[in-house]
Amino acid sequence: MALTGFDQHLTITTRRLVLRPFGPRDADRVRAIVESGARFLPPGVPGHVSGVAQWLSYGAHELWRSGQGIHLAMVTEGTIVGAISLFRTVWGAATAEIGYGVHPAHRGRGYAPEAVSALTEWVLTKGGLRRVELRANLDNTASLRVAEKAGYTREGVLRGAGYEDDGPHDLVIFGMLSRDIVMGPPTMNGRGFGSGIRLESERLILRPFTGTDARDVHAAVERDPEIHRWMPWAEGYDLQRAYDWCTRFAHADSVNGVQFAIEPKAGGRLAGSAGVQRADWERGDVEIGYWISPWARRQGYACEATRAVTTFLMMRGFHRVTLLAAVGNVASQGVARKAGFVEEGILRRALPVTGGISDAVLFSLLKGEMD
């Protein structure tokens, strides 16, 4: 069936923001914005508070009803700090344009590139489009920087194509193609994972570690015999080491790997960790690993997180994902098989474990084998 529009309830979560449609619950917030005179909301927003209710129930969704785009609020901690829109969508050509605005009181904090990056990636992966454009006035340095930070390519200048209160402006046109995000935002020579990456699966959010995770990490490692049996770094683990991991070491290398905290969407304590390491960007080969907190085991979280991370890596251009499990670690081997990985053989004395080095079972999953 041909695509003709966007999900009415589209919601995208980034490191700091939630991008979601406007609705009646925003009435008080939007009235306050209109009263303040701040200009950043989508075109068509009323100039007087008396029209806010009608706009939230109808006008804000007119673009969606037309099938040509959608308006989303940028929300952080309950505050609307900006708005971002897709418009001029041509489904036959699979193209669209993106625009945004940030509340003057919240500018300079990086919200715009964070939102633009997230929405662009969604559109070019899950949204079914192949090209997104972003246009900015040639003399608007801040907007030009947003496009560049979001990974867009500057393609040219449209003379006199924009018009403001003070007259015509030249417009710089930026473009992003679906193939441009295969390797993700560049960090070093076009290779790397970037920062602030968040993944979602049916039940889980995979996100960067923060200092607030330290106590759960410490509790998971401190007295758990399974982690101590297979993870040599668990020896003498204390709260300070957990905090250092969550705030420093888990973020130290964005070129060769990335670390995710596993958080259940239903709430509760940290469910574990999923990590990417030894990324070979030239060969398209990468390794993943995981551990699950004692209180989160036997719920299928390890398999679900492994699948989510593997999908993410395949989207980033890797064609082979590997996983090593000690020969005696039957549970870890079971996770690999349930996630669809194929056992390739035994690597002799390949994996450090507590008290020595173990033979390891090598598993792999190739691009095209994901069901």
C-alpha positions in Angstrom: 0.0 0.0 0.0 1.4 3.4 -0.9 2.3 5.8 1.8 0.1 8.8 2.0 0.8 10.4 5.4 2.4 10.3 8.8 1.3 8.7 12.0 -1.1 11.0 13.7 0.5 10.1 17.1 4.1 10.2 16.0 6.4 10.6 19.0 10.2 10.6 18.9 12.3 10.6 22.1 15.8 12.0 22.0 18.4 12.5 24.8 16.6 15.6 26.2 13.5 16.1 24.1 10.2 14.5 23.3 8.9 15.4 19.8 5.1 14.9 19.7 1.9 16.4 18.2 0.3 19.4 19.7 -3.0 18.8 21.6 -5.5 20.2 24.0 -3.3 19.4 27.0 -1.0 22.2 25.6 -3.6 24.9 25.9 -2.1 26.7 28.9 1.4 26.5 27.6 0.5 27.8 24.1 -1.6 30.6 25.6 1.4 31.7 27.6 3.6 31.6 24.5 1.1 33.6 22.5 0.7 36.2 25.2 4.5 36.5 25.5 4.8 37.4 21.8 7.5 34.7 21.2 7.5 33.7 17.6 8.6 30.1 17.0 5.4 28.1 16.7 4.2 26.7 13.4 2.5 28.8 10.7 -1.1 29.4 11.4 -0.8 29.7 15.2 -3.3 32.4 16.3 -2.2 35.9 17.3 -4.6 36.0 20.2 -5.2 33.6 23.1 -8.9 33.3 22.1 -8.0 31.2 19.1 -5.6 28.8 20.9 -8.2 26.1 21.7 -9.4 25.9 18.1 -5.9 25.8 16.7 -4.9 23.0 19.0 -8.0 20.9 18.1 -8.0 21.6 14.4 -5.4 24.1 12.9 -2.3 22.4 14.3 -3.4 19.1 12.6 -4.5 20.5 9.2 -1.0 19.8 7.7 -1.3 16.1 8.9 -4.8 15.8 7.5 -3.6 17.0 4.1 -1.0 14.2 4.1 1.8 16.6 3.4 3.4 16.7 6.8 3.0 17.1 10.5 3.7 19.7 13.3 5.4 18.5 16.4 6.1 20.2 19.7 9.6 20.0 21.2 9.1 19.2 24.9 11.5 18.9 27.7 10.4 18.4 31.3 6.9 19.5 30.5 8.0 22.7 28.8 7.4 23.5 25.1 10.8 24.8 24.0 10.3 24.7 20.3 8.4 23.3 17.4 9.5 21.2 14.4 7.6 20.4 11.2 7.7 18.3 8.1 5.9 19.8 5.1 5.8 19.9 1.3 5.9 16.1 1.4 5.7 14.5 -2.1 5.0 10.9 -1.5 5.5 9.9 -5.1 9.1 11.3 -5.1 9.6 10.4 -1.4 10.8 13.9 -0.4 9.9 16.5 2.2 11.1 19.7 3.8 11.8 20.2 7.5 11.5 23.4 9.5 11.8 24.4 13.1 11.6 27.2 15.7 13.0 27.4 19.2 11.6 29.6 22.0 13.9 32.7 22.4 14.4 31.8 26.1 15.7 28.3 25.2 18.0 29.1 22.3 21.7 28.3 22.4 21.2 24.9 24.2 21.4 22.7 21.1 17.7 21.8 21.1 17.3 22.6 17.4 20.1 20.3 16.0 19.0 17.5 18.4 15.4 17.7 17.2 16.4 18.1 13.5 18.7 15.1 13.7 16.1 12.9 15.4 13.2 13.7 13.1 15.4 13.5 10.0 16.6 10.0 10.9 13.1 8.8 11.6 11.8 10.1 8.3 14.6 8.6 6.3 14.5 5.2 8.0 11.0 4.5 9.4 9.1 7.3 7.6 9.5 5.9 4.1 11.2 9.0 2.5 14.5 9.1 0.7 15.3 12.9 0.8 14.7 15.7 3.3 15.5 19.4 2.6 16.2 22.2 5.0 16.3 25.8 3.9 17.9 28.7 5.8 18.5 32.4 5.1 22.0 33.0 3.9 22.5 35.6 6.6 21.1 33.4 9.4 24.3 32.0 10.8 22.5 30.2 13.6 20.2 28.3 11.3 23.1 27.4 9.0 25.0 25.9 11.9 21.9 23.8 12.9 21.8 22.2 9.5 25.5 21.5 9.6 25.5 20.1 13.1 22.5 17.8 12.1 24.7 16.4 9.3 23.0 18.0 6.3 24.9 18.7 3.1 25.0 22.3 1.8 23.9 22.0 -1.8 23.6 25.6 -3.1 22.0 29.0 -2.8 18.6 30.0 -4.1 18.8 33.7 -4.9 15.9 35.8 -3.5 13.9 32.7 -2.7 13.1 33.7 0.8 11.0 36.7 1.9 10.9 38.3 5.4 9.5 41.5 6.7 12.5 43.4 5.5 12.3 42.0 2.0 13.8 39.1 -0.1 16.6 36.9 1.2 18.8 34.4 -0.5 18.2 30.9 0.8 20.8 28.2 1.4 19.4 24.8 0.6 20.6 21.7 2.5 19.8 18.1 1.8 19.9 14.8 3.5 19.4 11.5 1.7 18.6 8.1 3.2 22.0 6.8 2.2 23.7 9.7 4.0 22.7 8.3 7.4 23.8 4.7 6.8 27.0 5.3 8.7 25.4 7.8 11.1 26.6 11.3 12.0 30.4 11.7 11.3 32.7 11.9 14.3 36.1 11.2 12.9 36.9 10.9 9.2 33.2 10.1 8.6 33.4 7.2 11.1 31.8 6.9 14.5 28.6 6.6 16.5 28.2 10.1 17.7 26.7 10.9 21.1 23.3 10.8 22.7 22.0 7.9 20.7 18.8 6.4 21.9 17.2 3.2 20.6 13.7 1.8 21.3 12.3 -1.7 21.1 8.9 -3.0 22.1 9.6 -2.9 25.8 12.9 -1.2 26.2 14.7 2.1 25.8 18.5 1.9 25.2 20.1 5.2 26.1 23.4 6.6 27.3 24.4 6.0 30.9 24.1 8.8 33.4 25.3 9.4 36.9 21.9 8.4 38.2 22.5 4.8 37.0 25.5 4.3 39.2 23.7 2.8 42.2 21.8 0.3 40.1 25.0 -0.6 38.2 26.8 -1.1 41.6 23.9 -3.1 43.0 23.7 -5.4 40.0 27.5 -6.1 40.1 28.3 -6.1 43.8 26.9 -9.5 44.9 25.7 -11.2 41.8 27.6 -14.6 41.3 26.8 -14.8 37.5 28.4 -11.4 36.7 31.4 -12.1 38.9 31.8 -15.5 37.3 32.0 -14.2 33.7 33.1 -10.5 34.0 36.6 -10.1 35.4 36.1 -6.3 35.8 33.6 -7.0 38.5 36.3 -7.9 41.1 36.4 -5.3 43.8 33.6 -3.3 42.2 32.4 -0.3 44.3 30.1 2.6 43.9 32.9 5.0 42.8 33.9 2.7 39.9 30.2 2.4 39.0 29.9 6.2 38.9 33.1 6.6 36.9 31.7 4.1 34.4 28.3 5.8 34.0 29.7 9.3 33.7 33.1 8.8 31.9 34.2 5.5 30.6 30.9 4.5 29.0 31.2 7.7 26.9 34.9 7.6 26.3 35.1 6.1 22.8 32.4 7.0 20.2 34.5 5.9 17.2 35.1 2.2 18.1 32.0 1.6 20.2 29.0 2.8 22.1 27.4 1.7 25.4 23.7 1.6 26.2 21.9 1.5 29.5 18.9 -0.8 29.2 15.8 0.8 30.6 12.3 -0.9 30.7 9.6 1.3 29.3 7.3 0.1 32.0 9.5 1.7 34.7 11.6 0.1 37.4 15.3 -0.3 37.9 18.1 -0.5 35.3 17.8 -3.7 33.4 21.4 -4.0 32.3 23.9 -2.9 29.6 24.4 -3.5 25.9 27.7 -2.5 24.4 29.3 -2.2 21.0 33.0 -2.6 20.6 35.8 -3.2 18.0 33.9 -1.5 15.2 35.8 -2.0 12.0 34.3 0.6 9.7 36.4 -0.4 6.7 35.3 -4.1 6.8 31.8 -3.4 8.2 32.4 -5.8 11.1 31.5 -5.1 14.7 31.1 -6.9 18.0 28.4 -6.6 20.6 28.0 -7.8 24.3 25.6 -7.5 27.1 24.8 -8.2 30.8 21.5 -8.2 32.6 20.8 -7.1 36.1 19.8 -9.9 38.5 16.3 -8.4 39.0 15.6 -8.2 35.3 16.5 -11.7 34.1 14.3 -14.3 32.5 12.2 -11.7 30.9 13.8 -11.7 27.4 15.4 -8.3 27.8 18.9 -9.5 26.7 17.5 -10.9 23.5 15.3 -7.9 22.8 18.2 -5.5 23.5 20.6 -7.5 21.3 18.1 -7.4 18.4 17.7 -3.6 18.8 21.4 -2.9 18.8 22.0 -5.3 15.9 19.3 -3.6 13.8 20.9 -0.2 14.7 24.3 -1.4 13.5 22.9 -2.8 10.3 21.3 0.5 9.6 24.7 2.2 10.2 26.3 0.1 7.4 27.8 -2.9 9.2 27.1 -6.1 7.4 28.4 -8.5 10.0 27.8 -8.4 13.8 29.6 -10.8 16.1 29.1 -12.0 19.7 31.4 -14.0 21.9 30.2 -16.1 24.9 32.4 -18.2 27.1 32.0 -21.9 26.5 30.5 -22.4 30.0 28.1 -19.5 29.8 25.1 -21.4 28.6 22.7 -18.5 29.3 24.6 -16.1 27.1 24.8 -18.6 24.3 21.0 -19.1 24.5 20.5 -15.3 24.1 22.6 -15.3 21.0 20.7 -18.1 19.4 17.3 -16.6 20.3 18.4 -13.3 18.8 19.0 -15.2 15.5 22.8 -15.4 15.7 24.6 -18.4 14.1 27.3 -20.4 15.9 30.5 -20.4 13.8 32.9 -22.2 16.0 35.2 -22.1 19.1 37.9 -19.5 19.5 40.6 -20.9 21.8 41.5 -18.9 24.9 39.8 -15.8 23.4 37.8 -14.4 26.3 39.0 -13.1 29.7 36.8 -14.4 32.6 37.3 -14.3 36.3 40.4 -16.3 37.2 41.8 -16.7 33.7 41.0 -16.9 30.0 38.2 -19.1 28.5 37.6 -20.6 25.1 34.7 -18.7 23.5 31.8 -19.6 21.2 31.8 -17.3 18.2 28.4 -16.2 16.9 27.5 -14.0 14.0 24.6 -12.4 12.2 24.9 -11.1 8.7 22.9 -8.3 7.0 20.0 -9.9 5.3 19.6 -12.6 8.0 17.5 -10.4 10.2 14.0 -11.7 10.1 
